[in-house]
């Protein structure tokens, strides 16, 4: 079972406009509401590929119904820590140039007793998991070392996958994690430099490995991704597809990668599946994730090459 931890769920409101006119009236052409959160997306992606997933995290009492319904419909088990308040609302504004403007809320305050309740729940649930995925932002009141605290209660034989940024990332990676998945901008922020070649990116990935990661899955957007363990370096180019929305592509990559890791597949298979899922995700509108038939179609078109 793959356990995913979502401390900061969100209701994503994707709106399409003829154009985004700052300081003027804008009329919506289409609107999609998605009950989401990075780790929840991962759990759904795992289920769509035929895996077993359980989602946990904080869930707010006034909005829990649609989230539970969505997860149940997708075949995902859930066991949340319930807290008062509402789930944050994030806005994704897409104009006629397919440019997306994001406005993300920060999430309601979570008190210390609820934080400890989630730590205890992760400790319990992770005993029956093969992989724990921790991803996304943290709500108000939760310190940057929260993911580190979670890492410290997870059994040593359980593989941890981390997808976050900033101080949260730097603290949690020090516990020793199996895989991290930054995108290029996050990667540059973490390592403190810019990259113009894949060989330079490999050097940067080795820095993350020295910080505590065993594997680095570096997302390069429509260019594909790199996967390295410090000695074996792999690259997979993405297939050319029509882009509807890039939201959720990284979560889809983690879903496919985590399932391949659970099944004991090779690094080549992990990378190929991750790129196929991420690419399939961008063909769907709004914050919808990939579908298995599109994943398989793209998987059959791409291949992995070894880098020197």
C-alpha positions as CSV (number, residue, x, y, z in Angstrom):
1,X,0.0,0.0,0.0
2,X,1.2,3.5,-0.8
3,X,0.3,6.1,1.9
4,X,0.1,9.7,0.8
5,X,0.2,12.6,3.3
6,X,-1.6,15.8,2.4
7,X,-1.4,18.5,5.1
8,X,-3.0,21.3,3.0
9,X,-5.8,20.1,0.8
10,X,-7.4,22.6,-1.6
11,X,-10.5,23.2,-3.7
12,X,-9.0,24.2,-7.1
13,X,-11.2,26.5,-9.1
14,X,-10.0,26.6,-12.8
15,X,-11.5,29.4,-14.8
16,X,-11.0,30.0,-18.5
17,X,-11.2,33.6,-19.9
18,X,-11.1,35.1,-23.4
19,X,-8.3,37.2,-22.0
20,X,-7.1,38.3,-18.6
21,X,-7.5,42.1,-18.3
22,X,-5.9,43.4,-15.1
23,X,-8.0,46.1,-13.4
24,X,-11.0,45.5,-15.7
25,X,-14.1,43.3,-15.9
26,X,-13.4,39.7,-16.8
27,X,-16.2,37.2,-17.8
28,X,-15.7,33.5,-17.3
29,X,-16.2,31.2,-20.3
30,X,-15.7,27.9,-18.3
31,X,-15.2,26.9,-14.7
32,X,-14.1,23.6,-13.2
33,X,-14.0,22.8,-9.4
34,X,-11.6,20.0,-8.3
35,X,-11.3,18.7,-4.8
36,X,-7.5,18.3,-4.6
37,X,-4.2,18.6,-2.9
38,X,-0.8,17.3,-4.2
39,X,-0.7,14.1,-2.1
40,X,-4.4,13.4,-2.8
41,X,-3.6,13.6,-6.6
42,X,-0.8,11.1,-6.1
43,X,-3.2,8.7,-4.3
44,X,-5.7,9.0,-7.1
45,X,-3.0,8.5,-9.8
46,X,-1.8,5.3,-8.0
47,X,-5.4,4.0,-8.0
48,X,-5.9,4.8,-11.7
49,X,-2.9,2.7,-12.5
50,X,-4.2,-0.3,-10.5
51,X,-2.3,0.3,-7.2
52,X,-3.5,0.4,-3.7
53,X,-3.4,3.8,-2.0
54,X,-4.5,5.4,1.3
55,X,-4.7,9.2,1.8
56,X,-4.2,11.0,5.1
57,X,-3.6,14.5,6.2
58,X,-5.7,17.4,7.7
59,X,-9.3,17.7,6.6
60,X,-11.6,20.6,7.4
61,X,-15.1,19.8,8.7
62,X,-17.1,22.2,6.5
63,X,-15.8,20.8,3.2
64,X,-14.9,17.2,3.9
65,X,-17.9,15.6,2.1
66,X,-16.8,16.3,-1.5
67,X,-13.3,15.2,-0.8
68,X,-14.4,11.9,0.7
69,X,-16.8,11.3,-2.2
70,X,-14.0,12.0,-4.7
71,X,-11.6,9.7,-3.1
72,X,-14.1,6.9,-2.7
73,X,-15.1,7.2,-6.3
74,X,-11.5,6.8,-7.3
75,X,-11.0,3.8,-5.2
76,X,-8.7,5.5,-2.6
77,X,-9.0,4.7,1.1
78,X,-8.8,7.7,3.4
79,X,-8.1,8.3,7.1
80,X,-7.9,12.1,7.9
81,X,-7.3,14.1,11.0
82,X,-10.5,16.3,11.2
83,X,-10.1,19.9,12.2
84,X,-12.5,22.9,12.2
85,X,-12.8,25.4,9.3
86,X,-12.8,25.4,5.6
87,X,-10.5,24.0,2.9
88,X,-8.5,26.7,1.1
89,X,-9.6,27.8,-2.4
90,X,-6.9,28.0,-5.1
91,X,-7.6,29.8,-8.4
92,X,-6.1,28.8,-11.8
93,X,-6.9,31.4,-14.4
94,X,-6.3,30.4,-18.0
95,X,-6.5,32.9,-20.8
96,X,-6.7,32.5,-24.6
97,X,-2.9,32.2,-24.9
98,X,-3.1,29.1,-22.6
99,X,-1.1,31.1,-20.0
100,X,-2.1,30.2,-16.5
101,X,-2.1,32.6,-13.5
102,X,-2.3,31.0,-10.1
103,X,-3.7,32.5,-6.9
104,X,-3.2,30.1,-4.0
105,X,-4.6,30.5,-0.5
106,X,-2.5,29.4,2.5
107,X,-4.9,27.2,4.5
108,X,-6.5,27.7,7.9
109,X,-4.6,27.5,11.2
110,X,-3.9,24.0,12.6
111,X,-3.3,23.7,16.3
112,X,-0.5,21.6,18.0
113,X,-2.9,18.9,19.2
114,X,-4.1,18.2,15.7
115,X,-0.5,18.2,14.4
116,X,0.5,15.6,16.9
117,X,-2.6,13.6,16.0
118,X,-1.5,13.5,12.4
119,X,2.0,12.5,13.4
120,X,0.6,9.6,15.4
121,X,-1.7,8.6,12.6
122,X,1.2,8.5,10.0
123,X,3.2,6.4,12.5
124,X,0.3,3.9,12.7
125,X,-0.7,3.8,9.0
126,X,2.9,3.7,7.7
127,X,3.5,0.3,9.4
128,X,1.3,-1.2,6.7
129,X,2.7,0.8,3.9
130,X,5.6,0.1,1.5
131,X,5.9,3.8,0.4
132,X,4.9,7.1,2.1
133,X,4.6,10.2,-0.2
134,X,4.7,13.6,1.5
135,X,4.0,16.5,-0.7
136,X,2.7,20.0,-0.9
137,X,2.6,23.1,1.3
138,X,1.8,23.3,5.0
139,X,-1.1,25.2,6.5
140,X,-0.8,28.1,9.0
141,X,0.5,27.1,12.4
142,X,2.6,24.2,11.1
143,X,6.4,24.7,11.2
144,X,8.8,23.9,8.4
145,X,10.1,20.8,10.3
146,X,6.7,19.1,10.2
147,X,7.7,16.7,7.3
148,X,10.9,15.9,9.2
149,X,8.8,15.0,12.2
150,X,6.8,12.6,10.0
151,X,9.9,11.1,8.6
152,X,11.2,10.3,12.0
153,X,8.1,8.1,12.9
154,X,8.0,6.2,9.7
155,X,9.6,2.7,9.9
156,X,13.1,2.5,8.4
157,X,12.0,-0.2,5.8
158,X,9.4,2.1,4.3
159,X,10.5,4.2,1.4
160,X,9.8,8.0,1.6
161,X,9.1,10.1,-1.4
162,X,9.3,13.9,-0.9
163,X,7.8,16.7,-3.0
164,X,8.0,20.1,-1.4
165,X,10.2,23.2,-1.5
166,X,12.2,25.6,0.6
167,X,13.0,25.0,4.2
168,X,10.5,22.1,4.4
169,X,12.5,20.3,1.8
170,X,15.9,21.0,3.3
171,X,14.8,19.8,6.8
172,X,13.0,16.6,5.7
173,X,15.7,15.4,3.2
174,X,18.2,15.3,6.1
175,X,16.2,12.4,7.5
176,X,17.2,10.3,4.5
177,X,14.5,9.8,1.8
178,X,14.2,7.4,-1.1
179,X,13.3,9.9,-3.8
180,X,12.7,13.6,-4.3
181,X,11.0,15.2,-7.3
182,X,11.7,18.9,-7.8
183,X,10.9,20.7,-11.0
184,X,13.6,22.8,-12.6
185,X,12.7,26.1,-10.9
186,X,12.5,24.3,-7.4
187,X,15.7,22.5,-8.2
188,X,17.5,25.8,-9.0
189,X,16.2,27.4,-5.8
190,X,17.3,24.5,-3.6
191,X,20.8,24.2,-5.1
192,X,21.3,27.9,-5.5
193,X,22.3,28.0,-9.2
194,X,20.9,28.0,-12.7
195,X,21.4,25.2,-15.2
196,X,22.0,25.2,-19.0
197,X,22.9,21.6,-19.6
198,X,21.9,18.1,-18.4
199,X,25.4,17.4,-17.2
200,X,25.2,20.4,-14.9
201,X,21.8,19.1,-13.7
202,X,23.4,15.8,-12.8
203,X,26.0,17.7,-10.7
204,X,23.2,19.6,-9.0
205,X,21.3,16.3,-8.3
206,X,24.4,14.9,-6.6
207,X,24.2,17.8,-4.1
208,X,20.7,16.6,-3.2
209,X,22.0,13.1,-2.8
210,X,24.7,14.4,-0.5
211,X,21.9,16.1,1.5
212,X,20.1,12.7,2.1
213,X,18.2,11.6,-1.0
214,X,18.9,8.3,-2.6
215,X,17.3,9.2,-5.9
216,X,16.5,12.5,-7.7
217,X,13.7,12.7,-10.2
218,X,14.1,16.0,-11.9
219,X,11.1,17.2,-13.9
220,X,11.9,19.3,-17.0
221,X,8.4,20.0,-18.1
222,X,7.7,19.3,-21.7
223,X,11.3,18.3,-22.2
224,X,10.9,15.2,-20.1
225,X,12.8,14.2,-16.9
226,X,16.1,13.0,-15.5
227,X,16.4,10.2,-12.9
228,X,19.7,9.6,-11.0
229,X,21.0,7.8,-8.0
230,X,24.4,9.5,-8.2
231,X,26.0,6.8,-10.3
232,X,23.4,5.8,-12.9
233,X,21.9,8.8,-14.8
234,X,18.9,8.4,-17.1
235,X,17.0,10.8,-19.3
236,X,13.5,10.4,-20.9
237,X,12.2,12.8,-23.5
238,X,8.5,13.6,-23.3
239,X,6.1,12.8,-26.2
240,X,4.7,15.8,-28.1
241,X,1.0,16.3,-27.1
242,X,-1.5,19.1,-27.0
243,X,-1.3,20.9,-23.7
244,X,-4.5,21.6,-21.8
245,X,-3.1,22.2,-18.3
246,X,0.2,21.5,-16.6
247,X,-1.5,21.4,-13.1
248,X,-1.1,18.0,-11.5
249,X,1.6,16.8,-13.9
250,X,4.2,16.5,-11.1
251,X,1.8,14.6,-8.9
252,X,1.0,12.2,-11.8
253,X,4.8,11.6,-12.2
254,X,5.1,10.7,-8.5
255,X,2.0,8.4,-8.6
256,X,3.5,6.3,-11.5
257,X,7.1,6.4,-10.0
258,X,5.9,5.3,-6.6
259,X,3.9,2.4,-8.0
260,X,6.9,1.2,-10.1
261,X,9.1,1.5,-7.0
262,X,6.6,-0.6,-5.0
263,X,6.6,-3.2,-7.7
264,X,10.4,-3.4,-7.7
265,X,10.8,-2.2,-11.2
266,X,14.1,-0.9,-12.7
267,X,15.2,2.7,-12.7
268,X,14.5,2.8,-16.5
269,X,10.9,1.6,-15.9
270,X,10.4,4.1,-13.0
271,X,11.5,7.0,-15.2
272,X,9.5,5.9,-18.3
273,X,6.3,5.5,-16.3
274,X,6.8,8.8,-14.5
275,X,7.2,10.7,-17.8
276,X,4.3,8.9,-19.4
277,X,2.0,9.8,-16.5
278,X,3.1,13.4,-16.4
279,X,2.7,13.9,-20.1
280,X,-0.7,12.2,-20.1
281,X,-1.8,14.6,-17.3
282,X,-1.1,17.8,-19.3
283,X,-3.6,16.6,-22.0
284,X,-6.5,16.9,-19.6
285,X,-8.2,20.2,-18.7
286,X,-8.1,22.0,-15.4
287,X,-6.6,20.1,-12.6
288,X,-7.8,16.7,-13.8
289,X,-5.2,14.0,-13.7
290,X,-4.2,11.5,-16.4
291,X,-6.3,8.5,-17.5
292,X,-4.8,5.1,-17.9
293,X,-5.5,4.7,-21.6
294,X,-3.7,7.9,-22.4
295,X,-0.8,7.0,-20.1
296,X,-0.4,3.7,-22.0
297,X,-0.5,5.4,-25.4
298,X,2.3,7.8,-24.4
299,X,4.3,5.1,-22.6
300,X,4.5,3.1,-25.8
301,X,5.9,6.1,-27.6
302,X,8.8,7.1,-25.3
303,X,12.1,5.5,-24.3
304,X,14.8,6.0,-21.8
305,X,18.5,6.7,-22.6
306,X,21.5,6.5,-20.3
307,X,23.6,9.6,-19.8
308,X,27.3,9.5,-19.4
